Amino acid sequence: MSSSPDVIAAAPVMAMRRSAFDRERWLTGAAVLLVVLLLVVIVALPVGALVGQSFFDHAGAFVGLANFARYLDNPALVQSAFNSLGLAAISAVICTGIAYVYAYGLTLSCMPAKGVLRAVALIPLLAPSLLPAISLVYLFGNQGLFKGLLGGASIYGPLGIVLGSVFWTLPHALLILTTAMATSDGRLYEAAQTLGASRWRIFRTVTLPSSRYGLIVAAMVVFVLVITDFGVPKVVGGQTGVLATDIYKQVVGQQNFQMGAVVGLVLLIPAVLSFLVERHVRGKQAAALSARATPYQPEPVPVRDRALLAFCVLTAGAILVMIGMAVFASLATYWPYNLVPSFKNYDFSNMDGGGWDSYFNSLRMAVCAAVAGALITFISAYLVEKPRHFGLLRELLNLLANLPLAVPGLVLGVGYIFFFISPSNPLRAIYGSMTILVICTVAHFFSVAHLTSLTALRQLDREYELVSESMGVPFWYTLWRVHLPVALPTVLNVGGYFFVNAMTTVSAVVFLYSPQTTLAAIAVLNMDDAGDVAPAAAMASLIMLTAAVGRGLFALAGHWALERTQAWRHR
């Protein structure tokens, strides 16, 4: 029995499609493997180098737990650990409490000016953590405007650390809590009102339980941010030792890399525990979500709305005072004797710390981090979500992409020292260059950007890939013509996220710069150490302005991309 002509003709076509499919499959696998290797190099191996270094002495001999025993025998270092835990816990409680009330006013009340109040509360996201610390010096320091209000207490110590930490972590907690409260189920409120429950009872039985996950996550985020922050305790910490400053002293001050590794591991423990607690709580929360939930529309309650408005205005006013104080001090000719505005403090070329070169280094690094970070995180998210093969390898990729969430910037920076200065590392040449600063910054903020891109790609149905396969269209063509245009607004927003964080970060790069690659945030630190507090305030203000302009440009580009690539949304 002979084959029909149609079957004979179709055979070569099927063979070509199968060959193309196999080629695409292995190209996809190679891409996943390449990104996995990249994340191993920029995240996993540096952290592994940090862990390994803690078990060796200066000569490179294995000493087991001897370094940890030395750490426990040092009362000052142990006290720093307790100080970090205590101050982080206090800051988390205060910040989360303020953010909860603020978020309640923005989402579950009818108070006016919500947009303005929300925008003001998010301003600290654009400033390095050094800025509120410098503002506190001018407000309550030895020559501060309001030092008498402290009743003899000093801003240089636990009080300053808590106040500065609450200021710069407030927007992080607020973003989480507003998101949690915005998804409140309106049916529960209607049922409670129907049953005649009081407003206090509704709050205890409906509002608080529904926002419990956001409350826990916000507290965890603030706790980790405070315990790993370097800027605030460096400026206003005084004699109060914390883990972040101890790492800096051990590595930079004393060149004691082994003890720096031990302190880094100690700092890693609360971050990892917080990460695990958040994932556990998230799993429970996800099971409690209802598909029948309806949005809650708050009703005006004059007394409550006025009280919330007063609270939010006072909080926003405090934020503006902190920001305004730094800007005002930067413009004062000679604090506190000559307050006539001038740009004397902006003459960075005559200041210790790096000059204007440090600012342009930061700008260049931020642009490179924005482009590279947005591109790599989009590719990683695509390789996790869209391919159908190499499941285990893609799971490994997703795990590595989420690993930076549990690794503080200081720990990552110290790990980079141990990994990249190793004589056996072929990448040793990039240490001290702009390249390593960009790589470390991208690695530090990789997880949030990856998850954001992953969320955008999950909005696209898998039908697009199936149709492309059936038509013999290569996956890269579908990626370029379908996936990227739809996700382009998100990619640009991710670029803005990298730009802002690259301009403001200190902890991740404080160990990695060279005299030629000093960054603006590092210059602020150096100028403060040299006693040039006003120029430090000027540079911090310039960083904030640059971050705001950059974020605005990325937002405009995202809006343009949304209008050009997703016109179907307006039909």
Order of alpha helices (4+ residues) and beta strands (2+ residues): alpha-alpha-alpha-alpha-alpha-alpha-alpha-alpha-alpha-alpha-alpha-alpha-alpha-alpha-beta-beta-alpha-alpha-alpha-alpha-alpha-alpha-alpha-alpha-alpha-alpha
